[in-house]
Amino acid sequence: MLRLAEKRGIVTGGAGGIGLAASILFVQEGAKVLLVDLNEDALQEAVATIGSDAASYVVADVTQPEQVQHYTQTAVERLGGIHSGLF
């Protein structure tokens, strides 16, 4: 049984390191994720690694409130909502 089946969330810093590793694990457990980072090339590679059926991305700076609002709204639109506190 997948522990995160039907769950959806946002992973900041998702283009590499801990964020990418966590995203891979979340998807392996059934979640869908929106990756957020500043480096679009790295985000594209991350989504290719994870699989575009379970992951997508937005280029954004998490220190900018308007960009946080944008990627949060994008997650709701693309994923059908988000589960807070999931990850």
PADOLUM-899888 format. One record per atom (N, C-alpha, C): residue in three letters; x, y, z. Coordinates in pm, 1 decimal. Example, Ala and Ser with C-alpha at 12.3 -4.5 7.8 and 13.67 -1.06 7.14 Angstrom:
["ALA" [1319.0 -569.0 780.0]]
["ALA" [1230.0 -450.0 780.0]]
["ALA" [1320.0 -330.0 780.0]]
["SER" [1285.0 -225.0 708.0]]
["SER" [1367.0 -106.0 714.0]]
["SER" [1290.0 3.0 787.0]]
! end
This chain:
["MET" [84.2 -118.3 0.0]]
["MET" [0.0 0.0 0.0]]
["MET" [88.6 124.4 0.0]]
["LEU" [57.2 218.5 -85.6]]
["LEU" [132.3 342.7 -93.9]]
["LEU" [86.0 439.0 14.4]]
["ARG" [178.3 484.1 95.4]]
["ARG" [143.3 569.7 209.5]]
["ARG" [95.3 708.3 169.1]]
["LEU" [134.1 754.8 49.1]]
["LEU" [96.6 889.8 7.7]]
["LEU" [5.7 890.3 -114.6]]
["ALA" [-63.0 779.9 -139.7]]
["ALA" [-153.0 771.5 -254.6]]
["ALA" [-255.0 884.4 -250.5]]
["GLU" [-271.5 948.1 -365.9]]
["GLU" [-368.8 1056.7 -382.0]]
["GLU" [-332.0 1184.5 -306.7]]
["LYS" [-214.7 1193.4 -249.5]]
["LYS" [-170.9 1315.9 -181.0]]
["LYS" [-97.6 1404.7 -280.6]]
["ARG" [-99.6 1535.2 -255.2]]
["ARG" [-37.5 1632.8 -343.6]]
["ARG" [34.1 1738.2 -259.7]]
["GLY" [152.0 1778.7 -305.9]]
["GLY" [225.4 1878.9 -229.0]]
["GLY" [326.4 1955.6 -310.8]]
["ILE" [381.8 2056.8 -248.3]]
["ILE" [483.5 2144.2 -306.7]]
["ILE" [615.7 2113.5 -239.1]]
["VAL" [721.7 2102.2 -319.6]]
["VAL" [855.5 2081.4 -264.9]]
["VAL" [943.1 2196.8 -311.0]]
["THR" [980.7 2284.4 -217.7]]
["THR" [1071.6 2392.8 -251.6]]
["THR" [1214.2 2337.8 -250.0]]
["GLY" [1298.7 2395.4 -332.8]]
["GLY" [1433.7 2342.4 -347.5]]
["GLY" [1430.7 2207.6 -417.5]]
["GLY" [1330.6 2186.8 -500.0]]
["GLY" [1307.1 2057.3 -561.0]]
["GLY" [1398.9 2019.5 -676.0]]
["ALA" [1486.7 2109.0 -718.0]]
["ALA" [1571.6 2080.0 -833.7]]
["ALA" [1693.9 1995.9 -799.9]]
["GLY" [1724.2 1980.0 -675.0]]
["GLY" [1843.6 1901.7 -642.3]]
["GLY" [1854.5 1874.6 -493.9]]
["GLY" [1955.3 1798.1 -458.3]]
["GLY" [1984.4 1770.6 -317.9]]
["GLY" [1869.3 1706.4 -244.3]]
["ILE" [1845.1 1756.0 -124.8]]
["ILE" [1741.4 1700.2 -38.1]]
["ILE" [1602.8 1714.5 -101.0]]
["GLY" [1575.3 1826.8 -165.0]]
["GLY" [1443.8 1847.3 -226.0]]
["GLY" [1413.6 1745.5 -334.1]]
["LEU" [1510.8 1717.6 -419.4]]
["LEU" [1490.5 1618.1 -524.7]]
["LEU" [1477.1 1478.7 -464.5]]
["ALA" [1563.8 1446.2 -370.3]]
["ALA" [1557.2 1313.6 -306.1]]
["ALA" [1422.0 1293.4 -238.0]]
["ALA" [1374.8 1395.2 -168.5]]
["ALA" [1244.9 1385.1 -101.6]]
["ALA" [1132.8 1369.2 -204.0]]
["SER" [1139.4 1444.5 -312.2]]
["SER" [1036.9 1435.8 -416.1]]
["SER" [1029.7 1296.2 -475.3]]
["ILE" [1144.5 1237.6 -501.6]]
["ILE" [1148.3 1101.2 -555.4]]
["ILE" [1080.6 1004.8 -458.3]]
["LEU" [1111.8 1016.8 -330.7]]
["LEU" [1048.8 929.0 -230.9]]
["LEU" [899.0 951.3 -220.8]]
["PHE" [856.7 1077.3 -222.9]]
["PHE" [714.0 1106.9 -215.4]]
["PHE" [639.2 1043.5 -332.2]]
["VAL" [695.6 1057.8 -452.1]]
["VAL" [631.8 1001.1 -570.8]]
["VAL" [631.4 848.6 -563.8]]
["GLN" [739.2 790.4 -516.6]]
["GLN" [742.9 644.3 -501.9]]
["GLN" [634.6 594.8 -405.8]]
["GLU" [595.3 680.3 -313.9]]
["GLU" [489.2 645.2 -218.7]]
["GLU" [350.7 688.6 -266.2]]
["GLY" [340.6 737.4 -390.8]]
["GLY" [210.9 765.3 -450.1]]
["GLY" [169.4 910.5 -461.6]]
["ALA" [250.6 1003.7 -413.8]]
["ALA" [214.8 1145.9 -418.1]]
["ALA" [241.1 1206.1 -555.7]]
["LYS" [180.2 1320.3 -579.4]]
["LYS" [211.4 1405.6 -693.5]]
["LYS" [270.4 1533.0 -635.3]]
["VAL" [373.5 1585.5 -702.0]]
["VAL" [445.2 1699.8 -646.5]]
["VAL" [466.0 1810.1 -748.8]]
["LEU" [470.8 1932.1 -698.0]]
["LEU" [512.1 2047.8 -774.8]]
["LEU" [646.6 2091.1 -718.9]]
["LEU" [749.2 2086.9 -801.9]]
["LEU" [883.0 2126.8 -760.2]]
["LEU" [900.1 2275.8 -784.1]]
["VAL" [963.7 2343.2 -689.7]]
["VAL" [989.0 2486.4 -699.9]]
["VAL" [1137.4 2509.5 -676.7]]
["ASP" [1198.3 2588.9 -764.7]]
["ASP" [1340.1 2622.7 -750.8]]
["ASP" [1368.6 2739.1 -844.3]]
["LEU" [1490.8 2789.6 -840.2]]
["LEU" [1531.2 2901.1 -925.4]]
["LEU" [1590.6 2856.7 -1058.4]]
["ASN" [1640.0 2734.5 -1067.3]]
["ASN" [1712.8 2686.5 -1184.1]]
["ASN" [1622.2 2601.6 -1273.0]]
["GLU" [1576.9 2661.2 -1383.8]]
["GLU" [1482.9 2589.7 -1470.1]]
["GLU" [1543.9 2465.8 -1534.7]]
["ASP" [1669.0 2473.2 -1576.8]]
["ASP" [1731.9 2356.0 -1637.1]]
["ASP" [1734.4 2239.2 -1538.7]]
["ALA" [1770.9 2267.3 -1414.1]]
["ALA" [1774.3 2162.2 -1311.4]]
["ALA" [1634.3 2110.8 -1280.6]]
["LEU" [1535.2 2198.9 -1282.2]]
["LEU" [1397.1 2155.9 -1260.2]]
["LEU" [1350.2 2062.9 -1371.9]]
["GLN" [1384.5 2095.8 -1495.6]]
["GLN" [1347.5 2010.2 -1608.6]]
["GLN" [1410.5 1871.9 -1594.3]]
["GLU" [1536.8 1868.3 -1554.1]]
["GLU" [1604.5 1740.2 -1532.9]]
["GLU" [1539.1 1661.4 -1419.1]]
["ALA" [1502.2 1731.8 -1313.0]]
["ALA" [1439.2 1665.9 -1198.3]]
["ALA" [1306.1 1603.3 -1238.5]]
["VAL" [1225.1 1676.8 -1313.5]]
["VAL" [1095.8 1623.6 -1357.4]]
["VAL" [1116.6 1505.8 -1451.6]]
["ALA" [1217.3 1513.0 -1537.4]]
["ALA" [1247.2 1400.3 -1626.4]]
["ALA" [1288.0 1277.5 -1545.4]]
["THR" [1362.7 1298.9 -1438.0]]
["THR" [1405.1 1188.4 -1351.5]]
["THR" [1286.0 1127.0 -1278.4]]
["ILE" [1198.6 1211.4 -1226.5]]
["ILE" [1084.2 1165.1 -1147.3]]
["ILE" [974.9 1107.5 -1235.9]]
["GLY" [947.9 1174.8 -1345.6]]
["GLY" [838.3 1137.9 -1435.0]]
["GLY" [733.0 1245.9 -1436.8]]
["SER" [700.1 1292.6 -1555.9]]
["SER" [608.9 1406.1 -1567.0]]
["SER" [465.0 1371.7 -1531.6]]
["ASP" [432.0 1244.4 -1518.6]]
["ASP" [296.8 1209.7 -1476.7]]
["ASP" [275.8 1236.4 -1327.2]]
["ALA" [384.4 1244.6 -1251.0]]
["ALA" [373.7 1265.0 -1106.1]]
["ALA" [435.2 1396.0 -1059.2]]
["ALA" [508.1 1463.5 -1147.3]]
["ALA" [577.0 1585.6 -1105.7]]
["ALA" [569.9 1691.2 -1214.3]]
["SER" [564.4 1815.2 -1170.5]]
["SER" [577.6 1929.7 -1259.3]]
["SER" [655.5 2035.4 -1182.7]]
["TYR" [682.5 2147.5 -1246.4]]
["TYR" [765.5 2247.1 -1178.4]]
["TYR" [721.4 2388.9 -1208.7]]
["VAL" [768.8 2479.5 -1122.8]]
["VAL" [755.1 2623.8 -1140.5]]
["VAL" [886.4 2686.2 -1097.8]]
["VAL" [937.4 2776.6 -1181.0]]
["VAL" [1055.6 2853.4 -1144.3]]
["VAL" [1008.4 2968.7 -1056.5]]
["ALA" [1062.0 2977.8 -935.2]]
["ALA" [1018.8 3082.8 -843.1]]
["ALA" [1121.7 3103.6 -734.1]]
["ASP" [1118.7 3223.6 -678.4]]
["ASP" [1201.2 3261.3 -564.6]]
["ASP" [1111.3 3258.3 -441.1]]
["VAL" [1138.3 3168.5 -349.8]]
["VAL" [1051.1 3151.0 -233.1]]
["VAL" [1057.8 3267.4 -135.0]]
["THR" [1148.7 3361.6 -157.3]]
["THR" [1157.1 3479.1 -70.1]]
["THR" [1067.4 3593.1 -118.6]]
["GLN" [1001.6 3572.4 -233.5]]
["GLN" [917.1 3676.6 -292.0]]
["GLN" [770.0 3637.9 -277.4]]
["PRO" [695.0 3711.4 -193.5]]
["PRO" [555.6 3673.2 -164.9]]
["PRO" [468.3 3654.3 -289.1]]
["GLU" [483.6 3739.4 -389.4]]
["GLU" [399.5 3725.5 -508.8]]
["GLU" [431.6 3596.6 -584.9]]
["GLN" [557.7 3554.8 -580.6]]
["GLN" [595.0 3429.8 -646.0]]
["GLN" [545.5 3308.3 -566.4]]
["VAL" [545.9 3319.9 -434.5]]
["VAL" [490.2 3213.3 -350.2]]
["VAL" [341.6 3197.1 -381.2]]
["GLN" [270.6 3307.0 -392.1]]
["GLN" [127.8 3303.3 -426.5]]
["GLN" [108.2 3236.6 -562.2]]
["HIS" [194.2 3270.6 -658.3]]
["HIS" [183.0 3213.9 -793.2]]
["HIS" [202.9 3062.7 -792.5]]
["TYR" [310.2 3013.3 -727.4]]
["TYR" [332.1 2868.7 -734.2]]
["TYR" [231.9 2791.2 -649.6]]
["THR" [180.1 2854.2 -545.6]]
["THR" [75.6 2788.2 -467.5]]
["THR" [-51.4 2773.8 -551.2]]
["GLN" [-88.5 2879.0 -620.5]]
["GLN" [-206.7 2873.8 -707.3]]
["GLN" [-185.3 2775.0 -821.8]]
["THR" [-64.0 2771.8 -875.6]]
["THR" [-31.9 2676.2 -981.9]]
["THR" [-47.4 2532.7 -932.2]]
["ALA" [-2.7 2505.8 -809.9]]
["ALA" [-17.2 2371.2 -753.1]]
["ALA" [-164.2 2332.8 -741.3]]
["VAL" [-245.8 2425.5 -697.4]]
["VAL" [-389.2 2398.3 -684.8]]
["VAL" [-448.2 2366.2 -822.2]]
["GLU" [-410.3 2443.8 -923.1]]
["GLU" [-463.4 2423.5 -1058.0]]
["GLU" [-413.5 2292.5 -1119.7]]
["ARG" [-284.3 2267.4 -1111.4]]
["ARG" [-227.3 2148.3 -1176.0]]
["ARG" [-255.4 2019.5 -1101.8]]
["LEU" [-250.5 2025.6 -970.5]]
["LEU" [-262.4 1903.9 -890.8]]
["LEU" [-401.3 1882.3 -833.6]]
["GLY" [-486.2 1982.2 -845.5]]
["GLY" [-620.8 1970.6 -790.3]]
["GLY" [-626.1 2000.8 -641.8]]
["GLY" [-524.6 2070.1 -591.7]]
["GLY" [-517.8 2105.7 -450.0]]
["GLY" [-385.3 2061.8 -391.0]]
["ILE" [-365.8 2094.6 -265.2]]
["ILE" [-245.6 2051.5 -194.1]]
["ILE" [-285.1 2005.0 -55.1]]
["HIS" [-203.8 1918.5 0.8]]
["HIS" [-223.7 1870.1 137.5]]
["HIS" [-120.4 1937.6 226.2]]
["SER" [-164.6 2025.5 313.7]]
["SER" [-69.7 2094.2 400.2]]
["SER" [-18.7 2000.2 507.8]]
["GLY" [107.2 2017.1 542.6]]
["GLY" [165.9 1935.5 647.7]]
["GLY" [193.9 1792.4 606.6]]
["LEU" [169.9 1760.7 481.1]]
["LEU" [190.3 1624.1 433.3]]
["LEU" [336.1 1584.8 437.9]]
["PHE" [419.2 1673.5 389.6]]
["PHE" [560.3 1640.8 377.5]]
["PHE" [634.9 1703.6 491.6]]
! end
